[in-house]
Amino acid sequence: MALIVVQGALRKWFLPGLATPLYIAKDVALLGALALLSDRRTLRLTAPLRRSLLPVLWGGFAAVVVIQAFNLNVPSLSVGILGIRSYLLYSTLLVILPEALQQVQRPKRLLLVISVTLIVPVLLLGMYQYWQPPGSWINQYVADEAQAVSVLSRPRITGTFSYIGGMGTFLTFAVFFGLGIFLAGLHYKDRFYQILGGGVLGLALVVAPMNGSRSVVLGPLVPFPFVLYALLRRRRGLAVAISLLLLAGGGAYVASESGVGTEGWETIEYRMEKASDQGTRIQSMLLDPVRKVSVGGLVGYGTGSTHQAAGALSASGRVQIEGVGYEGELGRVLIELGIFGTLLFLALKAWLAWIGWQALRRASTVWTTALSVMAFCKLFLNLGVGMIVFNHISGALYWICAGCAVWVWSRQEVQKGALSRSPTKA
């Protein structure tokens, strides 16, 4: 994640020529970690995961993606390889991250380092960007297309990323990250988690509407009721709910008295009221996959055939189908992988969301609860919306959360098995 943030900053402001090498270095580092763990023979699924549906779903999906890279409709082999990378590279975190999390000895220290070095700096930078005029050095993207990326003369912030969608998905993750830590701290009465999570969550909620994306504001509301239900059904759940309501009320009062806290929300409210495409966007999101079923058919057009970078790798560019747009991810997956591949893709995402839910319901420590809340929110939200294939930032964050979920779940299964095998007391 750190390399993604740095790569975005280089590309946007400082040394654009180094952005591409760093982009490649990021992929090489991930593959190197995979190879290193394989060489040590530690890269293997735990027994619970080997007995689960993960090998079938993940293996079947990977096989379809690789086979479809050689589809005759793919513009070139390099485009097919790009498609394989987009679908599968970050999914290796499913086995890399659990191994890494197993080595964590000081969870509080890790969460503090991530917050201070990655999450908070990007949020503060976004807030600074929002208060700068469109012609400022930090708003180069806004300056190029001011009408498209500004509301009420305020820029729609992009942070270190070169496009709004990248910052939007980062902001959503920041909300889930802070929420997980904060709720875990409330549930287990851990002051460190309460302060750290509350600080990150509060800052993320102030900055989130400054991106100008409605999905960033409304998206976190989708999994939130499920998270509350999972926590309320436990012991001390009522205390969590009351504390959360009091803090939310206090935060709302402070925000109402602070221009810094409310300016972004006023901007997003204006955009939502004035937007003329709200009904059509929802309708398009729901109907687009249905319309793409007949386009992709059973076979599809091949891995990477609709990728936005295909034009840079092939003279013929990406596949162009008359009357067909490429905005929604599920519709594009249908075009590329066909019906069978898309069903595997959806089944894998649904299974991961279910694993995240099981991990959340059974989490028994402040550390695993924080991870489970964050992971479930991201996995559940991306079941139907957002991109994890054609947005590499969202894809990296999604598979990070998936790796956290399978680690917590497999740990719980191992502990459950150990308890069932222990002799009962007479």
C-alpha positions, 0 to 999 in steps of 0.5 A, a space after each residue: 500500500 505504501 508503494 501505491 501511495 508513493 507511486 501516485 505522488 511521483 506520477 502526479 507531482 514530482 518525478 513522473 518518469 519514475 512512476 512507471 518503474 516504481 509501478 513495476 517494482 511494486 509488482 516485482 516486490 509482491 512476486 518476490 515475496 511470493 517466491 521467497 515464501 515458496 522457497 521457504 515452504 511456508 507458502 501454503 494454505 492452512 488446513 481449514 482453508 485447504 478444506 474450504 471452497 477457496 482452492 476450488 473457487 480461486 483455482 478455477 477462477 485463475 484457470 479461466 483468467 489464464 485461458 482467456 488471456 489466449 482468447 483470439 479476440 484479445 488484441 495482443 499477448 501483452 494485453 492478455 498478460 496485463 489482464 492476468 495481472 489485473 485479475 490475479 496479482 493482488 489475489 496472491 495476498 490471500 496467502 502472503 498476508 496470513 503468513 505476514 500477520 502470523 508474525 505480528 507480535 505488536 498489533 498496536 504498534 503496527 496499527 499506529 505505524 500504518 495510521 501515522 505513515 500512510 492513512 493520516 498523511 494522505 487524509 491531511 494532504 487531501 484536506 489541504 488540497 481541498 482548501 487550495 484554489 483550482 490553479 494551485 500546484 497541488 490541483 493540477 488535475 483540477 486545473 486541466 478539467 475544472 468543470 468536471 472535477 470541481 463543485 462550488 469552486 472547490 476541487 474534488 480532491 485526489 490526494 496523492 493519486 492521479 484520478 478521483 476514483 483512486 482517492 475515493 477508494 482510499 477514503 472508503 478504506 480509511 473509514 473502514 480502517 478507523 471504524 474497525 479500530 474504534 469499534 474494537 476499542 469500544 467493545 473491549 474498553 481499550 483506550 489506545 484503540 479508542 483514541 487511534 480509531 476515533 482520530 482516524 475515523 473522525 479525520 476520514 469522515 471530514 475528508 471523505 465528502 471532499 472527494 465529491 464522490 457519492 459512493 464514498 459518502 454512501 458506501 460505508 453505510 451499506 455494511 455498517 448495520 451488519 457490523 453493529 448487529 454482529 457487535 450488539 449480539 455479544 456481551 457489552 454490545 449495548 455499551 458499544 451502541 450507547 458509546 457510539 451514539 454519544 460520540 456520534 452526537 458529540 462529533 456532529 455538534 463539534 462539526 456543526 460549529 466548525 467550518 472545516 468539518 462541514 464544508 466538505 459535507 455542504 459541497 457533497 450535499 450540493 452535488 447530490 441535490 444538483 446531480 441529474 444522473 442519480 436515478 439513471 446511475 442506479 438504474 445503469 448500475 443494476 441493469 448494465 450486467 444484465 445487458 452485458 450477458 448477451 455481449 460476453 456470452 459463454 466465451 467472452 472476448 478475453 482477459 484484458 480486452 477492455 482494459 483501459 491500458 490496452 491501447 498502450 500495448 497494442 496498435 488495435 487498442 482495446 476491444 471496441 463493441 458498437 453501442 457498448 460502454 465500459 463503465 461498470 466492472 461486472 459488465 466488463 468482466 462479463 465481456 472479458 471472461 464470459 458467463 462462466 468466468 463471471 460466475 466464478 468471480 462472483 462466487 469467489 467474492 461472495 465466499 470471501 464476504 461470507 468468511 469475513 462475516 464469520 470472522 467478525 461474528 466469532 472475533 474474540 480479541 481487540 486485534 482480530 475484531 479490528 481486522 474483521 470489521 475492516 475486512 468485512 466492510 470492504 469485502 461486503 461493499 465490493 460484492 456489488 459495487 466498486 472495482 477491484 480488477 480495473 482499479 489497481 488501488 481498490 484491488 490492492 486494498 480489497 485483497 489486503 482485506 481478504 487476506 486479513 479475513 481468511 487469516 482471522 477465520 482460519 485461526 478461529 477454525 484451528 482454535 475451534 478444532 483444538 478445543 474439540 480435540 481436547 479431552 473433556 473434564 469429568 
